[in-house]
Amino acid sequence: MWRTRAAAACVICRSLANSNYGIKRKSPLQNLHVVSRSIHHPYHPSLKFQRRPLRISLQQFSSLNRLPLRKTKLLNVKYGYQSYRNFWLARLASRLLKIRYLILGSAVGGGYTAKKTYDQWKDMMPDLDEYKWIIPDFIWELDEHIDLEKLIKALPDADDLAKLLPDFEKIGESFTSLKGIFSPGYNLVSEVIGASDLLLLLGTPGETAFRATDQGYDSDKQYKKVSDKEKIDQLQEELLRTQLKYQRMLERLEKENKELRKLVLQRDDKGIHQRKLKKSLIDMYSEVLDILSDYDASYNTQDHLPRVVVVGDQSAGKTSVLEMIAQARIFPRGSGEMMTRSPVKVTLSEGPHHVALFKDSSREFDLTKEEDLAALRNEIEIRMRNSVKEGCTVSTETISLSVKGPGLQRMVLVDLPGVISTVTSGMAPDTKETIFSISKAYMQNPNAIILCIQDGSVDAERSIVTDLVSQMDPQGKRTIFVLTKVDLAEKNVASPSRIQQIIEGKLFPMKALGYFAVVTGKGNSSESIESIKEYEEEFFQNSKLLKTCMLKAHQVTTKNLSLAVSDCFWKMVRESVEQQADAFKATRFNLETEWKNNYPRLRELDRNELFEKAKNEILDEVISLTQVTPKHWEEILQKTLWERVSTHVIENIYLPAAQTMNSGTFNTTVDIKLKQWTDKQLPNKAVEVAWETLQEEFSRFMTEQKGKEHDDIFDKLKQAVKEESIKRHKWNERAEDSLRVIQHNALEDRSISDKQQWDAAIHFMEETLQSRLKDTESVIEDMVGPDWKKRWLYWIGRTKEQNIRNETKNELEKLIKCNEEHAAYLANDEVTTVRKNLEARGITVDPCLIKDTWHQIYRRYFLKTALNHCNLCRRGFYYYQRHFVDSELECNDIVLFWRIQRMLAITANTLRQQLTNTEVRRLEKNVKEVLEDFAEDNEKKVKLLTGKRVQLAEDLKKVREIQEKLEAFIEALHQEK
């Protein structure tokens, strides 16, 4: 088909060139492009340069090349023409020979010639496969509009041949109507054809290319005098201009294509399923890396999944390079200051809108709006500052950020803190070592791509990061070197060849896959990405580094860099991801086996699931607190409250009142002291008792074991919840005021209604006095030492002080026997008498020791007397009802204890109502709030739910999740292929 079309085109052109055919329109031969004319008509005078025809396979051999001419033709003689003599006999013989030539030439040389011609021109012409969509389908189906068979048969008749030609005017109108739609593609095809002209100018190897002028052969001779060096310089400049022109054209087409992709991505159509797959593929991979960053590798499972690790000296331009790749100013900036204080993982993916969002947040930042960009930079700075612990300068915690937009290259980059050589003031002493350890931890991954950033404006000898990179990747199999600030380097460096040595990898002691030179702006933080790209393009267009071939066109601009990094990244992913999936599969098997052997009857609950289980148990226990019976509450409250106030009642109320001489004084003293007590101490003490009782009951429910169902793994969590809930709980302050009134009214009542209450008061008094008597005798025994039974049975002796105390006790007991109605305190003369009696027996006693001993002796005597009085009052209820008239028996102390007992019962009932109706529910609410706070605090959960079992379940869950996501990613990767 190719040979047929070429032959037809030649005949058409030659026929239309003949003026005898009567076609008045402009010859189509002159409308053909210079490349087409150079192929089919190497001798046509419309060409701008003439040269001796080369006998190569570019010429098309066919019998149609020598058609009969109706008039005299001109034969080629070197660069001119001569007349062709019409010898009809010779022409007839040649016609007959052409039949043989047609058969043999077509069979033997035709295939080889066509193949060789096609291969040569295929190598010479640029690859336009990516731009086939620009040309409409009817151009490729042009043979449907032209009947070639009919055209070939009618070739001898020029008039019929002209009639068979297509209507060029209509085709021109069709092209004109489509010009607005396919203008980018049309311009691109035109420029590519122009590039082929330049290739023709360069000529074949071994020949000297020169430019022919319109003045003809004389001008060509004058042009040949130019030196070869100048010719080469001119060709190089023209080639450079053409490359830059094509670069601008490609960027313009990419911008238009970016807008088209944005519109296409917004459509929910089946036709873009493949593009949706590409969009989600990098997101799936990023999720795997996020899980791995939180994975506790306590089982020697190494994370060898690829990512692009960006390392460089401080202020070398790492952040600027990342922003150019992401096409947005997303990072906080500072002049001469460390801004990157923690690793930042940036996931670039394709999307309809240019937005950014964090892994743990749903807010989207519109990167086309300056206010959103400022908010994003501020948020990154806050997260970095919060991740740095106190006393440190940098953090190992990774900040995960996703950036989406039309035209972005899909990859995952990790921006690391800049490597420093000196720790300045304000930094932690271990900052330098910490940065080195973080960089090594990321670079030691054998599948990580190292993007080494070097500042071109400073001396190469000041670089620190190149030595570190050469240590981690000595062969340079996964390193890409980037020289930034090339504009300053060209301006400041005296020898431009030094830049060439850096880009060629001859200056630094490190190897790399590729070397790139970029310009990331003029150093102004307010510059936009578009202005930086324009400045970069303008710089390289005028740079001597490109004009002198020190730098190659594919080694410059961040656009070429991002394409190269993305290709390298996905190549590494495809080569290593299946191997990593198999490694995690083996790790999962090992963890499952360990769990089955150690915990065969337990479910594999991770930390979050265990926390939910503990949360339910705690809430059940709090609900159980509301099921405590009122009787139990009141018994506990009454008992605890009496234990707290009994000492005050006996020592400060009962004993002072009992020293009075008559019942009236006794009752007056009691009323006064009870009123003072209820106004100041009693309500506050009652509230404290109620709050402590609630805590004890709550703790009892939280800590008591539930038999076989008890799991000690929750003990720390329950204890922490209990402490925090109690800490947050505050008792209702108004309860104390209302309680004061109730207690005062209860103590004012003296009316004992029946004998049962009377007996209960006597029993209460006896228990209290016996308890006090037992405590007093214990104190006396400690003072005087063991009695004679213990000394003989247990061979225990008294100390010297105990002997003195014992002799003093004996003297004081004699004093009480002499006066049974003795007052509670010793007089001074009585103290002197006792001391002299002891000195007469050779015992020296201090007066204070005598008074202390007397206090305990008299207390015991008084309590025994009070107990005897209780026995007498058992039958005194009848006299009480008659107000002890005409009776020597007075039982006012029984009435006092009845009042105390009734006050305790009423107070316990009031506190119980407040507990069950208000405080327990408020405590339950506090527990829920504490559990919600703990649920959001992952560090708290890790601290409270610890142990090998928890860690094993946690690792097992994460490994399963990683494996599942890796398998899904691999499946999607295969679908993309």
URPEJO-V239639 format. One record per run of one state. SS is the DSSP state (H for helix, E for strand, C for the rest). FROM is the first residue (numbers start at 1). TO is the last residue. If there is no record, write none. Layout:
SS_FROM_TO ; SS_FROM_TO
This chain:
C_1_1 ; H_2_17 ; C_18_18 ; H_19_21 ; C_22_27 ; H_28_31 ; C_32_33 ; H_34_40 ; C_41_62 ; H_63_65 ; C_66_73 ; E_74_77 ; C_78_79 ; E_80_83 ; C_84_87 ; H_88_124 ; C_125_128 ; H_129_134 ; C_135_136 ; H_137_140 ; C_141_141 ; H_142_144 ; C_145_147 ; H_148_153 ; C_154_157 ; H_158_164 ; C_165_167 ; H_168_179 ; C_180_182 ; H_183_202 ; C_203_216 ; H_217_224 ; C_225_227 ; H_228_266 ; C_267_269 ; H_270_294 ; C_295_307 ; E_308_313 ; C_314_317 ; H_318_326 ; C_327_341 ; E_342_350 ; C_351_354 ; E_355_358 ; C_359_364 ; E_365_366 ; C_367_369 ; H_370_387 ; C_388_394 ; E_395_405 ; C_406_410 ; E_411_415 ; C_416_418 ; E_419_419 ; C_420_430 ; H_431_443 ; C_444_448 ; E_449_455 ; C_456_459 ; H_460_462 ; C_463_464 ; H_465_472 ; C_473_478 ; E_479_484 ; C_485_485 ; H_486_492 ; C_493_495 ; H_496_503 ; C_504_513 ; E_514_517 ; C_518_528 ; H_529_542 ; C_543_543 ; H_544_547 ; C_548_552 ; H_553_555 ; E_556_556 ; C_557_557 ; H_558_598 ; C_599_606 ; H_607_625 ; C_626_629 ; H_630_658 ; C_659_662 ; H_663_703 ; C_704_706 ; H_707_709 ; C_710_711 ; H_712_728 ; C_729_733 ; H_734_748 ; C_749_754 ; H_755_784 ; C_785_787 ; H_788_794 ; C_795_799 ; H_800_818 ; C_819_827 ; H_828_840 ; C_841_846 ; H_847_873 ; C_874_876 ; H_877_881 ; C_882_891 ; H_892_936 ; C_937_937 ; H_938_944 ; C_945_947 ; H_948_976 ; C_977_977
